[in-house]
Amino acid sequence: MSEHTIVGVTGHAYVDKKYTLELSPPQSILDEGEGCAAAWLTILGTFFIQFCTLGNINAFGVYQDYYTRYSLSNKTPSDISWIGSFQLCMQYAPGVLVGRAFDAGYFHHMIALGSFIQVASIFMVSLTQWHQYYQVFLAQAVASGIGQSLLFLPSLSIIGQHFKRHRAFATGVGVSGASLGGVIWPIMLNQLSQRTSFQNAVRATGAIAGVLLIIANLVMRTKTHSTGAMALKPKLKVILADWAFMSSIGGAFIVGLGLFFPYFYLQLYAVDKGIDQNIAFYILATMNAGSVGGRILPNFVADRVGPYNMLIPCLAISSALIFSIFSLKTCAAIIVFAALYGFWSGSYVSLIPTLIVQSASHGGEHGTRMGVAFSIVSVSMLIGTPISGALLHSASGNYVWYKPIVFCGTMLAAAACIFSLSRHLFINSGRSGIRQFCKHAVGTFEEVALEAIRQGFDVYGLTEHVPRYRPAHLYPEEETLTPKDEQFLIE
């Protein structure tokens, strides 16, 4: 019985004083179901959900510009940015509850309910009246945020059930839907609002979202496991005591304070600097177009070098780009910045779910870990852009751009440092594959299996050691061993 992998232990209980083990070759476990039609149809569903949730939020720059100059002109940019930031916060805040529900098997229930709420809220936004801030806040920030919370996290957590070896790449493909949504929605809103009204443009986006979410509900599939890691229950106490995981959440919290500043304010920045309004409309779409590649290519590399080794440079480059806004004076410069920032910031957004899943002790923790992270990060999502808006606004009514630029750039640089610490803790925890479980397992097969279960292994490689008593069985490099050295050969 050599080169076998423990898939699971039935019921984690003794059967005739022995564990019942199901054994199969390691590679079959890693490749099982990867690349099949059901797996990629699920990624298609994730793509559509991301298109309609985070992709919709990525277009908030259009709403920010329209509200600031027209329908909510009686409010400050900071007041208006609370709408988008609260919507983003609500997408993440119920994460613990949504994650536990996902791990309990309520995936399809959540995406069905979330789809209905999301589409209904978009139509409610189109019915709001001018200068009625509370109506817009309830429809767009609260209702849409709740709908998106039931869609966003489950659509990411489900990927871990279908992909292991190429999880980062699959996540990048799915999350790229948010980038494409960030391209399509702004252009659609701008073009249709010029031909009809902004309200009718919003209704058109609601109709398209409804069709795409119906398709997502029909094609996505869960993958159940009767034994093994998926049968294990997540332990919140263990998760919260994982310092590598908690420090990565701390880094993500800091990122939330600064990452979305260009998505909310770059279009307004361009108009304020005298860029033609018709061109400025496409700046947000350019940024999101850049993030399409950013959410796929770095993830492809991350499957080979690890999520940490891609995420940290992406944050450092994003920070440098934020500071480069000081030099943006022409339309061409702003467009180049939008494409570059979209690529590198988009890389972070697509890599962080993979990093969170990587930290899990077993597959049954995916939803809960994602939920804990999202709930904590939602606070920074809530306050990040309003802080930028408050720094931007001055008593004279002019925009003071240097304050939010310095704040957001500094936050991303600090986050890169925190993720470097998290990487160090993760490596030293032994989960990166750099450290071994043990050099030589001592005990019966039953005892070794129990220890692997206690440590929460998903896949555990086990090879049989055959004692060698005769010199003829030694390898050539062992021929010079003394009798004392050879003692380990027969233990």
ABEGO torsion letter per residue (X at the ends): XBGBBBABBBGGBBBGGBBBBBBBBAAAAAABGBGBAAAAAAAAAAAAAAAABAAAAAAAAAAAAAAAABAAAABBAAAAAAAAAAAAAAAAAAAAAAAAAAAAGAAAAAAAAAAAAAAAAAAAAAABBBGBAAAAAAAAAAAAAAAAAAAAAAAAAAAAAABAAAAAAAAAAAAAAAAAAAAAAAAAAAAAAAABBAAAAAAAAAAAAAAAAAAAAAABBBBBBABEAAABBBBAAAAAABAAAAAAAAAAAAAAAAAAAAAAAAAAAAAAAGBBAAAAAAAAAAAAAAAAAAAAAAAAAAAAAEAAAAAAAAAAAAAAAAAAAAABABAAAAAAAAAAAAAAAAAAAAAAAAAAAAABABAAAAAAAAAAAAAAAAAAAAAAAAAAAAAABBAAGBBBAAAAAAAAAAAAAAAAAAAAAAAAAAAAAGAAGABBABABBBEBAAAAAAAAAAAGBABBBBBBBBBBABAAABBAAAAABBAAAAAAAAX
